[in-house]
Every structure is written in C-alpha cells, then in structure tokens.
Amino acid sequence: MELKRVVVTGLGAVTPLGNSVGETWQNLLVGKSGAAPITHFDASKFKTQFACEVKGFNPEDFGIDRKEARKLDPYCQYGLAAATMAVDDAGIISDSLDRNRVGVVFGVGIGGMKTYEEEVTNYARTGETLGPKFNPFFVPKMIADICAGHISIKYGFHGPNYITSSACASSTNALADAFNLIRLGKADVIVSGGAEAAITCAGVGGFCSMHALSTRNDDPEGASRPFSASRDGFVMGEGAVSLVLEELEHAKARGARIYAEMAGAGMSADAHHITASHPEGLGAKLVMLNALEDAGMQPEDIDYINVHGTSTHVGDISEVKAIKEVFGDYAYSLNISSTKSMTGHLLGAAGAIEAMVSVLSVQNDIVPPTINHEAGDEDEEIDYKLNFTFGQAQKRTVRAALSNTFGFGGHNACAIFKKY
C-alpha cells in the first residue's frame, strides 16, 4: 500500500506569548519571556509564585459566547479558540468538503483541572450542610476528551475524534496519530494539536511538592534556562495550539496554502522511571531514530531540533547525550533550541506549540533562540560546542526540523516537518 503524503495547511495559537500565531511567533523570534507572577490564584504561600500564563484571552473574540464559555473549562476554551483559528487559516470549510472525512485528534495531558478543583473544593466546604450540589456541567467540563468533541460539534466533522494523553508527549502523539490516519487513507483532513490549563492551586502545588518547578521568584523571566548550570526546574505554561493536517492531493485540489510537509513521527518508551528521563537518553535516542526511519530520512537531512529542553538537570543532559548519539559529528552542524525558555512548559500542549515552531522555522528559514543562558553559566556535563542558538534567533536554511517531547511515565514522541 502506498502511503499518502501529509501537509500542514492551517495554524492557530493561544499561548503565553500571544493569542495568535503571528504574535506568538514574533515574540519567540525576539526572545521574549512569557513568565510573570501568577494571577490565576493567590500563590503567595507557594514555593513557586510565577508561571507562563495566557494573557488577555477573551473567548468571545473566537466565537465562543459568554453563555457557552461558562460551560467550558479554560483548557477547552483555549483549545476551541486555537482550532477555530487553524480551521479559518486553512480555509477548509466549503460546501464541497466531505465532513465525514475530517477528524479531530487533540492532545491533552490533564484536562479540566480548574473545574475539578473548584467543584471538589466547593463540596468540601458546603457538602455537610447543604448536601452534594455539583454543577450539572461538572463532568463534561472536566473530562479531557471534551475539547475534541466541542471542535467536531462546532464544524460537524464526523471523522475520527478523540484525544491522546501521554503527559508532556500528548500533543505530539496526537499529531502522529493524525498523520498516520491521513496517510493510511482513513481521513482527508485532521484538526490536531493540544491544549492545557493547569496553572491552578493543585497544579502548581503538585509540581512544587515534586521539586520540579523553578523557584526563581525574584526573576520569573529569567527562570527557564535550559542547558545552563544554574537551572533549577521548569516553568509551567498553559494554552493551546492547533495544526490542520491534510492529505497532499486534497490540499492541492482546493489550492490550499501549504506551510510544510509532515515527513514522519516516532514513539518510544524510556521504561526507566515515572518522572525522570533515562540518564543516558536511551528512549530519546530511540524516538529520534524511529522518526527518521519513518520519514525515510538521514540525520544529515535535519537542520533544526526543537528540543524538549525543560530546564531540568537530568532531562537536559540526557537529551544532549541522545542527540550526540543519533547525529554523531553532524550534531555540531545543527541548530538546537528550547523555546520553553520563553513559553514555559505547556505540558499536554507542549508538542503542539513546538511543532508549530518547527513548521514556521522550516517555512521562514529562521531558528528561534534559547534565552537566559549567561556567559560562565556552563554545566560540565553539557557539550557547548553544540549550537544551542543562545541569545538570539539565527537565520539559516531549514530543510527539515525535528521536534522532541518526553512525558512523565517515560513516554517519548517526535515529529519531523520538512519543506514542501
């Protein structure tokens, strides 16, 4: 069976750096941080008091009226808004569109945490005196799959519809599934991506208790510093990004604008630890090799790697080891950058935003920077002969970009995008 080719024809974004693709991309290129003191709740008693929040978001700007918005957890509002932008950008809606052949596959790591937290807290406070009074929308607001459901309902898309949940690899897994559904002929178009909104008391408190978050409260914008010796944990982010994946001939037949081609995807497991990556990067090495094999590409075909790069000690070191194992001497010709240094870690939506960055790098021949590295802040376990794109964006021909995501549980997923 000959596999079909898959291209990216639409993008949408709600991120800590802007509520559109254009604003997010421009802020990435100038090295702007989205980190600031938390406003979603009073974090004054927490070890970590800052995050990369979405700012100035109004669901009504994206066709979600006030009454409907009350039925949606923030993660779902973000996801629906991003998908609306991506569908509009792709221009796929027409009388001739076969909606039975259009699906939605989204990645969500946690789902409606804010809704769950509010409902359970309210019951704990009033349950004994007033009895159980739960909002009738509690369950449909909370469950992780509901974002994909709302997108399909909005447009009447009857194709495959579900979410993938593999922690921080969730939305890369979603893109991989969407990619495979299209190239196997199961759908013509998939609205894919990821959404997350876990900057809540429970979300921040839980990660704080694991000592996973940076506590650089006096310098939020400088807190996410991948590959620097002074890194002390990741910075939480939130938001949603959507990519419209489309079968190539279907896109050409309607005269679609094509951003890039999705060339391949890989998956693997560390099978090592529930939260820590394998110290030698074995799973990370395997997932990159699997993606290259799937794409029919050689390491020398890649120009840019958007790394997982969370700004954690073990994670950064193990990923660098894996890159050197896979790419050998050619690793020194790559551009490598961690855009989490600016966006923070969007958890289940991380793969989607970093896939979007990879696509735009391929389209525009420019690599966004890794910010917050300072001279003299070198970790002796990291090879700084590699080009981590520190400080400012770098122009270069980007024939193909590889995007890594690794999740708690040892889940690894990788996507490759190339010029069409």
N, C-alpha and C positions, 0 to 999 in steps of 0.2 A: 504494500500500500504506500503510495506516495503521499508524504505529509505536506499539508498546506502551509504557506508562509503567513506570518502574523506581523502586523504593523500597528504602531501607536498612532491614533488619529485624533485623540482628544485628551485634554488635561484639565484638572480642576484642583484647587487647593485652598484649605483653611488651615493656617499654620501660625506658630508664634512670631513669624516674620511678615505676616500679611494675610489678608483674606482673599487673595487671588494668586494665580500663578505668576503673573508679572511682578507684583510687589515682592513676593517671596524670593523669586529668582534674583532680582536686582539687589535685595538686601543680602543675599548669600554672596553675591559677587563682590560686594564692598566690605564683607567681613563683619556684618552687624550681628550682635548677640541678641537673642530674644529673651534672655533671662532677666528677671526682676523680682522684687518681693512679691510673695503670694497675696492675691486679692480675693480669691475664691472663698477663703475662710480665714479665721484668726489663727495664724501659725506662730504666734509669738512664743509659745511654750515648746515648740518643736526644735529639735536639733538642726533641722534644715528649714529655713524660712523663705526660700525663694524657689522659683521654677520658671519654665518657659511656657507661660500661659498664652492662649489665644486672646487677642485684644480687640475691643471694639466690634465684636461679632453681633450682628442683628439678623436673626433668621428670616425676618420679613424681607430683607434685601435679596433673598434667594427663593422667594415664592412660598415661604412657609409662614402662613398667617398666625396671628397670636394665639388663637384657639388651638390650632394644630400643634404649635410649638409646646404648649403645656402638656401634651401627650407624649413628648419625645425627650428622652434623656439627652444631655448635651452631646454625648458621643454620636448619637443618631442625628441630631441637628447638624453637626459638623459633616458627618458622612453624607447626608442627603444634600447639603449645600455643595460639597465638593463634586458629587456625582452630577448634580444639575449643571454646574459649570462645565464639567467634562463632556456631558452629552450635548450641551449647546455648542461647545468648542468644536466637537466632531461633526456637528450638523447632520446627525444620522436620522433625525425624525422627519419622516415624509410619508405620504400616502402609500408609497410603494414598499416601505420597509416591512419585511416579514417578521413581526414581533414574536412569532413562535421560535425564531432562530436567534433571538437576542436574549442573553442571560445576564445575571449579576452574581459575581463571586467576590466577596469582600473579606478582608482580614480584620479580626477584632481579638485583641488579647484578653480583655477583661469584660468590656461591655458597660452596662448601666450601673457603675459603682456609686455615683452620686444618688441615684434613685434608690438603690438598695440601702445605702447608708441612712438616708432620710427616713425611709419607711420603717426600718427596724428601730432606729433611734426614737421615732415618734411612738412606736408601740411600747418600747421600754419605758417611756416617760408617762404614757397615759393608759396603757393596757389594763392595769389592775383596777383602775377606777372607771374607765369608760368602756372597757372591753376592746376586742380586736377591731379596729377601724382602719383598714387598709384601703388605699386608693384603688379603685377598680382598674386603673391603668398601670398599677404597680408591676405586674408580671410582664405585660407587653412593652413597657418602657425599659425594663431591666435586661431582658434576655438578649444575648449577644447577637443572635441571628436577625433581629428585627430590623436592623439597618438595611440589609439586603432586601428584606421584604418590602420596606417602605419605598425603596428605589424602584423595584419592579411594579409595585402598585401604582406609583405616580405615572409611569410611562406605559403600563400594560405589557411589559416584557414577560413572555411566557416561557423563555428558555431556562436552562439550568440556573438554580437560585439557591445559594447557601453561603455560609461563612466558613473560613478556616480559622482555627485557633491554635497557635503554636508559640504562645508568648511573643517575644520580640521578632520572631520569624514569620508571624501570622500573615502579614500582607504580601510578603514575597512568596509564601506558599499559595496565597490567593492568585497572584499573578501567574505562577507556574501552572496552577490548575486551569486558569482561564486560557492560557497559552496552549495547553495540551488539548483542551476541549475544542478549540478552534482548529488546530492543525490536524486533529483527528476527524474533522468534519461534523462535530456534534453541534456547532453553533457558528454563525457568521460574525457575530459581534458579542463581546462580553464587556460589561461595565465592571471594572475591577478596582482594587485599591485597598485602603484600610482606614480605620477610624478609632480614636481612643480619647477618653476624657477622665483620667484617673487622678487628677490633682485635687484630691479631697482629703479630709482628715484621715480616713482609713488608708488611702493610697499612699500618702506621704508618710504617715505614721508607720505603716508596714515596712516600707523600704528603709526608713530611718532605723527601725529596730534591727534590720539586717546589716546595718553599717554600709549600705550600698550607695547612699547619696553623698555628694559633696556637702560639706558644712561651711563653705566659704561665704558666710552670710554678709561679711563686710565687702564682698566683691562679687556679686552674682554674675555680672557679665564676664568676668574672668574665671569663673568656676569650672566650666567644662574645658579641660585642657588635655585632650588626647595626646599620648606619646611624650608627655612632659614628666619629669621625675616628681614634680610637686602635685601631680594629680591625686585627688582624694575621693573619687567617686563620680557617678554620673549625675546629670541634672535632668529632672523629669520634664517632659514636654507633653503637649496634647495637640489634637487637631485631626485633620483628615485630608487625604489626597486620593484622587481618583484618576485612573488611566482608562481610556477606551481602547481596547484591543480589538482588531478587526482582521478578518481574512483578506489577504492582499488583493485578490481579484475582485472581491466585493467592494473594497475601498476604491480601486481603480475605476470600476464601473460607474461609480457615482461621482468621480472626480474629487475624491477626498484629499485634503492636505495631509501629508504623511510626515510625522516628526522623526521617526526612526523605525527600524525593524527590530522586533524581539527575536533574538537568534537562538537562545537556549536557556535552560534552567536546570539547576541541580539541587539535590537534597541529600542530607546525611544526618547521622546522629553521633554525638560525642560518646554516648554510653559511658559516662565518666562520673558526673556529679549533678545534683539537682540545680545548682546555681552557677558553679564555676566551670569555665571552659576548660578543655583538656590543656594542660600546661605546655604540651608540645604542639598544640594546634592540629591534632590528628583529624578531628572532624572538620575543621575549617579547610584543611588541605584537601580532604576528600570531596567536600562540596564544590570547591572551585574546579577540581579535576572533572567531576561529574558534569558541571555546567559547560565546561569547554568541550568535553566529549559530545554532549547533547547538541551543542551548536556546530559541531564539526570544525572547530577552530583550534589553533595552536596558541600557546601562551604569548607568542610574539605578535599575535593579531590584536591583543588588548593594549590600549594606550592609557586607560584611566581605571583605577579601582576606587569606588566609593566604599570605604571600609566600614565595618560595624563600629569600630573605634569609639567605645563608650566613655573613655577616660577612667577606666578601672585598671588596677595594676596587672592582674593576671590576664585579663582579656586583651589588652593592647599588646602585651608581649607575645602571647600565643598566636595572635593574628599575624603579627610581623613574621614570626617563625614560619607560619604556614605559607605566607606569600613568597618568602625566600625559597621554600621547598618546591613550590609549584613553578615559579618563574625563573629560578636559577639566576644566572648573571643578568638576564634580561630584566629582572626586577629593578635594576638601577636605572633603566630607561623609562620606567613607568612614572606617571603622576599618581600619587596616593593622597586622598584627603578624607577627613572625617567632618562631615557637615553637622554632626551632632555637637560640635564645638560651638555652633550658632543656634541650632534649632532645639537643643536638648534632645532627650531620648523619647520619641513618641510611642514607645512600647509597641503595641499591635499595629500602629500606623507607620512605624519607622521604615519598614521595607518599601512602603508606597512612596513616601516623600523622597527617599534615597533613589528609588527607581526613576522618579520624575527628574531628579537632579542629573542622573546618568543620561537620560534621554535628552535633556536640554544641553548637556555638555557635548554630546555627540552632534546635536543639531548646530550648535553655535561655536564649536571648537574652542572651548574655554573651560578650565577646571576651577571650581570654587576652592577657597583656601581652607586650611585648618588653622583656626585662630588660637590665640592665648599661649603660644609657645614663646618663651623668652630665652635669650642667649644665656648659656650657662646652666639651663634647667634640663640637662640631659640625663636620661636613665641609662646606666651602664649596660643594661640588658637589651637595649634597642639600637639597631644599626642606623645611624643618622646619615649614612651615605645614600640611603633611600630618599627619594624626593617626596616628602610629606606635604608639599605645597604650603609650607608655613607662611602665614602672614598676609599674603595677597594672592588673588586669582592669577592663574597663568594661562596665557594663550598657547595653544598647540593644536595640531590636527588630532582629533579624537575619532579614530576609525571605529572603535568599539569601546564600550565601558562595561565593567563588571561591578555588580552591587552585592555586597555581603550582608547577611543578617543572621544573628545567632540568638537563640532564646533559652530561657530557663528550661531545664529538662534535657538540655543537650540538643535542641532542635536547630539545625542549620539549613539555610536556604540561600540560593544565589541565583541572580538573573543577569543575563547578558543582552545588551542592546547595541546595535551597530547601525552605521549609516545605510540608508536605503538608496 
